[in-house]
Amino acid sequence: MTAILGVFASGDDKRTPSETVGRRMLEAMRTKGIEVSEIRSFDGAMVAASRHAWECAPDIAGDTLVAEWDGLVVAADASLYYRADLRSALGRRGVMAPGTDTAHLVAAAYRAWGDDCAERLEGDFAFIVWNRKTGRVCAARDFAGKRTLAYAQLGGTLVIASTVAGVLAHPECPAELNLAAIAATASGMFAAGHETAYTAVQTVPAGWTLVRRAEQRAELFRHWIPPVASDDGRGGSSFVDGALQLRELLMRATTERMPAQGRTAVWLSGGWDSTAVFGIAQQALQERDGKRLVLPVSMSYPVGDPGREDEFIQSTADRWGVDVQWVRIADVPFFERPAQRAARRDEPFAHAFEMWHRALARGTRAVGARVALDGMGGDQLFQVSEVYFADLLRTGHWIELARDWRAKGGGFRMRDAREFVRTVLDPLVGERTRRAITVLRRGRRPTGYLERRPPSWIRREFAREHHLEERERAFAPRRGRVSCAAFETEWYLSHAYFPRVFGVVTGFALDEGVDLRSPLYDRRVIEFAASRPRWERSTGRDTKLLLRRAVRGLLPEAVLAPRAARTGVTSGYFDDSMRKHFPGLLNGLMQDSALREVGIIDAEEFRRWSDHYVRNGGAQLGVTLFFTLQAELWLRSRVRPIDELVGELDTARETVVRS
């Protein structure tokens, strides 16, 4: 990835930003690369970029940092795919790119389509375009959110940068904290994806474009809207033909993301998503050339662990005659210097599997690869949860509902009845009904399907004053008139939580020297998958039928066969690690909690639920506690010396070990 920035004045004050400011902003984004940099200053404007030297390879980003062409100045953080198709489309518009690097292609796309150019680009990208002739600024981010982009409007000056820290490094940007956003993160509520932990700084949401016309404030518009998932797939091809079409799409999506030469790693689990990518990649190389290698990098879990898929992984590798680069989960710490990591983060949000992803990236470098492919997108596109049972009930398909309910192991016991209410009835309850129930329950609103609410340790007064629940509902995707199954797919494709995760995971890989790419999360694949009937995603206990059929013959039948129980479940690793290390971290924090000091949490209630979790476990409770803990660490790093915080945590851990 590339660190990019732009500073644009307007009005009467057209002072040229100093190069010192640019250097300071780039330095604040040094994790994105600082070895190669370029700053270009103009009357009232500055555009700059920096990256790691290894990213200057033609197959990664190229050596052009800031492109200037025909009055356009462009900085791009991008891995663009389907470049031949893009050049053909540009040719039809009478535009020829001035070069082959990503910044050149973005400049040509802007010349051809103006502010709408982002919807014509396919890849992982964030870019800034400044038109010197008109003073117009255009910045955009890809729909998956693999590349991050933040901005602030500081009076007449617009500041844009790849990271929040980059924007904050501008000398005129205030660092006032956004307590509502911090509380939302501590609660595990992420629908307000445009907000950051600072009141002056916002993010460009994934799939959106930011435009500022000369002398006006910047405005956002959405350039990508997820396709509506089909329920019946009427008018489409048969299941067999659909599988063939999907295979061709996956072949193209995968080869577009592989470098032209050298080695590519696949982060291979034993599930059906990454194995599909691996099989497709191997077949593509076998058909087209022998100059490249595709090598698996996999996490190994001990026998008996629910995360173990070693046998499926080994069988898949054996099918293609390659060795697996194993990473032992026992060698991957769950927490590693948590206080220091919190201090370095732009935001309070932390990914629970950061070290897990970093370990896979290091395994990628160990096999000599700079590009890694993953299976991200398979769950969103090729399966649906049991929420489709609600659609069967609503549409009168009761026989199919009863059949699938029995197939998944449901019966008529009290436990099954409660599960039936949660799975089948609750998603059908509308907003009006929920409001009525809220009145009957004296203000206690029932949590709706896919909704999040603050945990009990978030102070009720704070939650009410800052409208945490209302904010979450306001920014979350709205169902509209689509089915429950279709809405779930739309929710996965458009909720702000997922770009947040994709962005930080891509950042972890970059830190370790790897460009992480996701062939399944390809726009063409998404549009095709959305057009297919629901039953190809889930029927009873059987899921991902179309994906599995598409890669038949490329993977061992034992890998593709339905499984009696779910494999590759990492919740056990998370739960065991949290319950083991959480008390030591907690004891060093709650006596003098920063979140309590600003009025966000009830520290005693947080400790009570923490003790309950350590004794009893509970996946969702553990995740929410993790978010609150990381928000606490982050906030304390902003208000207290980091050395003092590290000392407290070390002392607390030693106390727990002795006890």
N, C-alpha and C positions, 0 to 999 in steps of 0.2 A: 504494500500500500504506500501511498504518498501523502505527506502532510501538505495541505494546500491552504492558502489564505488570501483574502482580499479585503482591502480597506478603501472605502469610497466616500468622499465628501460630497456635499451638495450645498446649494444656496450660495451665499456670498463667500463663505469660508472654503476656499479651494487650496488650502495649504497641502503641499505634497508630504505624505507621511514619511518620516525619516527611516533610513535603512536600519537604524538601531531598533526601532519598533518592530520592524519585520524580523530581525534576528531574534529579538526577545520572544516573539510569538512562535517562531519556528522552534526555538529551544524548548518552549513549553510543550511542544508536541514531539519531542525527540524520540519517543518510543516508536513513532512511525518512520523514523529514519532521518538522520542529520548529516550523513557522510557526503551526500551530493545535494547542493542547494542552489537556488537562483532567486533573486529578488529584482523585480522590475518596477520602477517608480515613474509616475507620470504626474501631470498637473492634477492634484486633488485625488490621486488614486495610487494604489500599490497592489500588485499581484505577485505572489511568491509560492514556491514549492520546494520540498526537500524529500529525499528518500534514501533508502539503503542502496549501496553501490550494486549489490547483487540484483536489485530490481530493475536495473537499467538494461538487462538482457532483452532482446527483441520479443521473446516469448512471454515476458512478464509485463513491464510497463514501457520499455524503451528509454532512450537517453534524453528525450525532450522533456524538460521540466515545465517551462512556461512557453507556450507557442504564441507568436504574434503574426497575424496574417490578415491582410485586407481590412485593417482597422479593428480586428478582434484580438483580444488578449485572453488566453485560456490557460487555466491550470486544472488538471484532471487527476483524480485518484481513481483509476479504473483498470479493470480487466474486461475488455470488450470481446464478445464472441460474434460469430456469423458475420465476420468482416467482409467477406465477399458479397454477401447479400446487401450489406450496408452500402458498399461501393456501387453496386448496381442501382440501388434506390437513389443514391446521390447523383449518379449519371443521368437518371431519368429526370432529375431536377436541374440538370446542366451544371452540376457542381463537381469539381475534382479536388479531393483532399490534397493539401500542400505537402503531406508526408505520410508515413505509415504508423507513427506512434499514436498513442491514445489521445493526446491533446490535439493532434492534427485532425483526427477523425471527429472529435467533438466539435472543433471549430467548423469543419465542413458541414456537420449536421446542423449546427446553429445557422450557418449561412443558408442552408436549404429550407429549414422548417422553423427558424426563429425560436420563440419561447416554447414551442411544442416539440422541440427536438428530443427531449428525454424519452418520450414514448416511442421514438424510432430506434433507440439504442437498446441493444440486448447485452446484458452483462452485469457485473458488479461495479457500481460507479458512484462517485460524487464529483461534481465539477463546478467551476466558476467561470463564467464568460462575461467579459466587460467589453462593450462596444464603445470604442474611443470616440467614434463620430457622433453618437447619439447620447452617450452617458448612461445607457441602459445596462443594468446588471441582471444576469440570469444565473441561478444556481439550482442544482437538482440532485436528487438522490435516487438510487435504484429501488425497486419495489420490495426487495428482500431486506434491505437495510444493511447489506454487508459492509458498506462504506458509510462512515458517520459524517455529519455536517451540522455545525452549530452557528448561530448568528446573534447579533445584538444590534439594536437601533439606538445609537447614542446621540441624541439630538439630530443633527443633520448628517451624521456619519454612520454608515452601515459597515459593520465588521462581520466577516464570515471566516470561519476556520474549520478544519477537520474535527477539532475536539473542543469541548467546553473550556479546557485549560488554555487552549490557543486563543480563544476569544477573551478570556479573563486577563490574559497577558497584555492586552491593549491598555495603555495607561489611563484611558478615560472610562474603562469599564468598571462599574462598582461590583463589589463582591458580597452584596447583601444576600443572606440566605433565604431561600424559599421554604419556609417551615412546612407548608402544606404538602409540597412535593416530597420533602424528606419523610414526613409522616406516612404518605402514601407508599413510599418505598418500604418503610419499616413494616407496613401492613401487607405487603405483597400485592399492592394494587397499582397497575401500570398502564391503565387505559389512556391517561393524559400524556401521550407520548411526545408531545411538543414541549412539555415543561422540563426544566432542569432543576437542580438544587439551588440555583441562583435566580433571583427575580429578574435580572437584566438579560439573561441568556436563555434562548430557546433553541430547540433543534428543528431542522428541516425534517419533517416526518418521512418515513420511507414511502416512496412512490409519489412524492410531492415536488413541486417546483416553486422556488422563490424568485420573484421578479420585482425589480425596482426601476421604474421609469424615472427619467431625469427629474430631479426636484420633488419627487413624491416618496411617500413611505413604501417600504417593501410589502408585497402581498404574496400570499401562498395560494396555489391551486393544485388540485390533484391531477397528476398525469397518468395514473394507472389505477383502474378499478378492477378488483378481482372478478373473474367470470362467475356467473351464477351456476352452481352445480346442478346437474340434471338428476331427476329421480328415476325416469324411465328410459332416457336415451333414445327417444323416438326419432326416427330419421337417420340414425347412425348405422354403422356397419354391425355385422354379427360379432359375437364374442371372439371367434377365431380370427376374423379379419381385423378386429380391433386390437388384438394382441400383436398381430403383425405390424400394424400401423404404429403401435406404441414402441415396438422394438426398433423400428426405423428412427423414430423420434429420439429415443434414448441413445441410439448409436451416434446420431449427429450431435446431440447435446454433450455427450461424453467426449467425443473426439475434438469438439470445439474447445473444450477446457483442458486438453492435454497439450503440453509443449511439443513443438515440432520435432524435438530430439531429446535424447537423454532419458531420465527416469521419472516416473510418476508414481507416487504412493497412493494407495487406497486405504482409508481408515476402515478396516474390515471387521465387522462384527459377524455373528452367526445368524443374524436376522435376514429378512428378505430385501431390505433396501440397499445397504452397502454391498451385499453379495451380488445384487442385480447390476450395480455400477461396475463391480469388479469383473463379472462375466462379460458384460458388454464391452468394457475396455479391452479385455484380452481378445475377444473376437474381432474387434476393430483392428487391432494391431496384426492379428493373424491374416486378415483379409487384405490389408493395405500396405504394410511395410514391416520390416523386422529390425528397424533402427532404434526403436524405443522399447523400454521395459516398463511393465506395470507390476509393482511389488506391494504385497499386503503388510500393513502395520496394524497389530491387533493387541487388545488388552486381554491378559490371561487371568482368569479367576480360579481359585482353588476348587477342587472337587467338592460338590455339595453346596457351593455358593449359588444363589439364584441368578447371579450375573454370568455364570459360566456358559460359554458357547464354544469352548476351545475345539471340541470335536467337529462341530459344523465348520468352523473356520479352517481347520486343518484339512478336512475333506474337500473344501472349496479350493484351497491352495494346491492340493494334490491333483485335482482335476486338470489344472493348467501347468503343473510341474514347476512350481515356484516355492521358495522357502518363505516362511512367515517371520517377520521381525516382531518378536513377542516383547510386550511390556508387562511386567508382573504388577498386578494391582497392589501387592504387598509392598512394593517399592515406591508407591505413589502416596505421598502424604496428603491427608484431607485438608488440614490447616498447615500452612507454611508461612511463618512470620506474618500472621494476620494483621497486626497493627501497622507494620511497614507497608504491606500491600494496600491496606485501606487508605493510608496517607498518600499513596501514589495515584489512587483512583480519582478520576474526574468527578464521579458521582457516588452516592452511597450504595447504589446497586452493586451486588457482587454475585458472580456465578458460582453455584455450589461445586461444580466440577471443573473449576479452573485448572487445578493441578493435573487432573485427568487429561484434559485437552492439551496442556503443555507437554505432558509426557508423550502423547501420541505425536506431537509435532517434533519432539526431539528424536523419536523413533524414525520419523520421516527423514530427518537430516542424517540419521545413522545409515540409511540405505542409499544416501547420495542424491536425494530428491529435494527439489525446491517447491514443487507443486504437489498438493495432496487433494484427493477427491473424497467426499464423504457421502453418506446416504440421506442427508437431511432433505426432508420433503416427502418421504415415502408415507409417513403416518398421516400427514395432512391431505395427501392427494389420493391415496389408494386404499384407504380404509375409512370407516366411520364407526363411531361408538354405538352402543346399544340404544342411543337416543332414537334410532330409526324405528324402534318398537313403538314409540309415540306416534310416528307417522302411520304405521300400520293400524293402530287403534283409531286414529282420527279419520282415516280413509275407509274404514270398514273391512280391512283385510285381516279379520280376526283369526281365520284358520292359519294363515301364514304366521301371525303373531304367536299363536299357541305352539306351532311347530318349532319356531325359532327359540321361543322361551324355554321349551323343554330341551332343545339341542344344546343350549348354553348351560344347562344344569338347573334351571329354575323349576320350582315346584309350588307347593301350596302351604308350606310351613310359614309360621309367623315371620321368620327372618326373610323368607322369599317374598312375603306380602309387602314388607317394608321396602325391599329392593324394587318391587314392582311399582310402588308409589313413586319412589325416587327416580326410577329409570323411565317409566312409561307415562305417568300422570303429571309429574311436576313440570316437565318441559312444555306441557300444553296449557298451563295456567297463565293467563294473560295479565297485562299490567293492571287493568281495572280490578280484577279479582285480587291481585296482590295488595292493592291499595285498600280494598274492603277488609281484607284479613288484617292489615296493619291497624286499621281503626279498631277492629274487634280485639286485637291484642294490645291495645293501648300504646300504639306507636312502635311496637316491635315488628319491623317488616320482615317477612319471610324471604330468605335468600333464593333468588331465582336461578334457573339453569344457566350455567357459565358465569354467574355473578360472583363478585368478591365483596366482602365487607370487612371493616376493621376488626382485628381480634380484640378480645376483652381488655387487654392491657393498654390499648390506646385509649387515653382519657376521653370519656364521652363528651365532656365540655369542649375539648379541642376538636373532636370529630364533628360536633354540631357546628361550632363556630366557623370551621373551615370547610364545611359541607363535603366531607370526604366521600360519603356514599353517593351523594348526588353528582359529584364530579366524575366519579368512576362510571356511573350509568350514563352520564351525558356524553362521555367520550368513547365508550365501548361501542362496538358495532351493533346496529339495530336490526332486528330480525326481519321486519317487513312481512311480506306475504309468501315467503318461501317456506319449504318444509323444514322440519327440525334438522334433518340430516344435511340439507343444503346450507342451512344457516351455520351449522358446526364447521363445515368446510370454509365458508366465508369468514367465520370468526378466526380460524387458524390463519387465513391468508391476509387478514386486515387488522387484527388486534395489535396494538403498539408493543405488547410484551415481546413478541417474537422478533421483530427487528432489533430490539434492544439486546436480546440474547445473541442473535446472529452477528451483530456488530462486535460485541465483546469477544465472542469465540474467534472470529476472524482476527481480532487484535491479538489474542493469545498466540495464535499460530504465527502471526507476523513477528511478534517478539522473539520467537524461536527460529526465525528465518524461513518461514514457510508461507506460501500463498495457498489458502484453503478455498476450494471451489465445490459447488454442489450441482451436479448434473441433473438430479431429479427436480430441483427447484428452478427449472428453466421455463420461461414464459410460454413457449410452444407446448411443452409437456403439460404445464398447468392447464392451458386452454383445452387441450385434448382430454385430459383426465376429467375435467369438469363436465365435458359433454357426454360422458359415459353413464350408463344406468347405475343406480345405487347398489343393486345386488352384486355387481362386480367388485364392490369395495368390501361389503360385509353381508354374509348370509349365515345366520345362526352363529356357530363357533368358527366358521371359516371366513378368513379375511384376505384382502389383497389378491383376489383371484386373478384379476387381469394382469397385474404386475408379474405374478408367478408364471402365468402362461406365456407372457412375452419373453421370458428368459429361459424357457424350457430348452434343454439341450446344452445350455451354457453352464449349468450348475448341476451337481449331483442330485438325483431324485430325492434322496434322503433329506437334503437341505430344503428342497422346495415343498416337501410333503407337509400337510397340516400337522400341527403339534398338539399333543394332549394337554400340555400346560405351557404357559408363556415362558420363554427363555430370555436371557439377557436383561434381567430385571436388576437395575442398579440401586433400587431403593434400600436393599439390605446393606450395601456398602455405605450409603449415605447415613442410614439410621445407626448402624454400629459406630461409625466414625463420629457422628454428632454426639451420641450418648457417652462416648468415651472421653471426648475432648471438651465438650460444652461446659461442664462444671468448672473446669479450670479457668476458662475464659470469662465465664459469668461472674465468678467470685472477685475477679479483679476490676469489674466494671460497675456493678449495680449499686455499690455503696455511694458512689459519687457520679451518678449517671448524667451524661450530657443531655440525653433525650428527656430525662426527667426535669432537668434544669430549665429547658425551654418549654416545658409543659406538655410534651407529646405523650409520654407514657406514665402509667402508674407502676413504679418499680416493684412494689410488693406483689402486685398482680402478675407482673412479668416473671418474677422469681417463682411464684406459686405454680404457674403453668410450666415453667422450666423444670422444676422439681418433678412435676407430674410426668413430663415427657421423659426425663432421664430414667424414671422408674418403669414407665409403661410403654414408651415408644409412641408411634403414630406418625405416619409419613407426612400428612398435610400439616399437622401441628409443627413437626420438626422443620419443615420448609419455612413456615412463617416465622418461627423463632430464629432461624438462620438469617432471614432478611432483617429482622429487628436488631440482632446482634451486629450485623455488618453495618447497618445504619448508625448504630452507637459508636462503633470503632471509627467510622468515617467522620462523624461529627466531632468526636473527641480529638481527632487529629487536627481539626481546624481550630479548636479552642484551647488545646493544651499542648505543651511540648511533647514531641513524639518519643524522646528518650524516657520521659517520665512515664508515659503510657506503656512502653515496652517493659520497663522495670516492674510496673504493677502486674502485668500479665505473667511475667516470669515468676514473680513471687507467688501469685495465685496458683499457678500450675504446680509449683513445688509443694505447696500446701496440700493440694489434691493428691499428688503422688504419695506424700508421706501418710496421708490418712487412708 
